[in-house]
Structure formats: structure tokens, C-alpha cells
Amino acid sequence: MAALAVGPALIAGAVALGARPFADFEAFERAPLCAAPPSADAGHCVTRLSMTVIKQSTYTTEDPDPPDPPQLPPQPPPMGPFRMVPPTVAKLRVVAASRTTHYKITVRTADGRYHEFEVEHDFYKVAKAGTTGTADIWHGRVVRLRIGTHIDDEWPDWKLGIPVFIVLAGIVVFVVVVIRLIKRRVRERRRKRRLSGIQRYPWPS
């Protein structure tokens, strides 16, 4: 029965682990802007500094599980030396779909510090070098960028992703343990029925 408690324990631990990042985000959303200049203890308010985009950059990563190539109907043979057959076109499309482009910008805030962020594509398009905007600082780190009406949050995804992963793991462990217990109970009942049948109708000597 101790194994049965592993799943709920993982789920409870994940909820407790994820509560703090969510609470911190909610506190940030409710916090007022700090006065200018901010006080030494700015933990209760959001410091908003002007920023300037210094440069843009991109990089790509390969998808470890690319999509299956589309199933094409049979095609007639190529009618010339320069015609590309459809299977080759499909292969090129799959290769292109298996790559993910990441968008990064480097900004300099009004305090003279440089920061590098990975942003969404829509924000990247307006964050040209020389563009100005604002950066919201919460507990010593930049958590939100703003250029005009465009906003990009910089909360660490792993703090929110790990609790979700642990919850899923806890559910899987709980389901596996329950299935094993059910199978064990079924085997025990079958064994008891066989033993009961043998005792009730013993073999003749």
C-alpha cells in the first residue's frame, strides 16, 4: 500500500512546488510601479526602466521527432531532366518542418546593464536595433519587455513546467500502481477459487 501513496505524494509535492512561481507572478501583476528613483527596498513594487534594443539574432534547433512525410498518390514519371519528382519535394518539406527558429534580442536598460532574451516572433519583428521601450524589473530581474503595444514576458518557463511534469509523472505512477494492484487481486481470487475447487472436489484415490 505504500507504493499506492507515491503518486499522490508526487502530485502534492508538485502543487506545492508550483504554488510559489504562480504566487510570485500574481504578486507582480498586483504590484504598483516604484517611485523614481526607486527605494533601496524595491521588493514590493515594479521598477520600470527605459531600454534600447542593441541587436537581434536567430538560431535554429532540430526537432527530435519530425512529422511523418505526407502520403502522396502515385505520380507519373518525370517528363524531363529538370523536373523534381514529388517524393523529393515532400522530403524537403519535412526537413523544413523539423526545424524550429528561435528569436533573441540584446537590450541595454537605463542602468547601463545588458540583457539577452529569447522572445516571440511578433515581438522580434518590432524589436529592431535602436528601438526603444521599457523593461519591468521585479525582485532584481527583468520580467517583462514592452515596445509600444507589444509585450513579451520573461518568466522562466522551467519554474512552471517542472511542477506540471511532476504532476503528470505522479498520475502515471498512481495509475500503474492501481493497475498492478487490480491484477494482483484478480490473480489471488483465481488462485483461491482453484484451491477451493480442489478442496471441494478432491481427486479420487
Secondary structure, DSSP 8 states (H G I E B T S, - for coil): -TGGGHHHHHHHHHHHHHHHHHHHHHHHHH--B--SS--S--TTSBEEEEEEEEEEEEEEEE-SS-------------SSTT---HHHHHHHHHHHHTEEEEEEEEEEETTS-EEEEEE-HHHHHH--TT-EEEEEEETTEEEEEEETTEEEE---HHHHHHHHHHHHHHHHHHHHHHHHHHHHHHHHHHHHHHHHHHHHS----
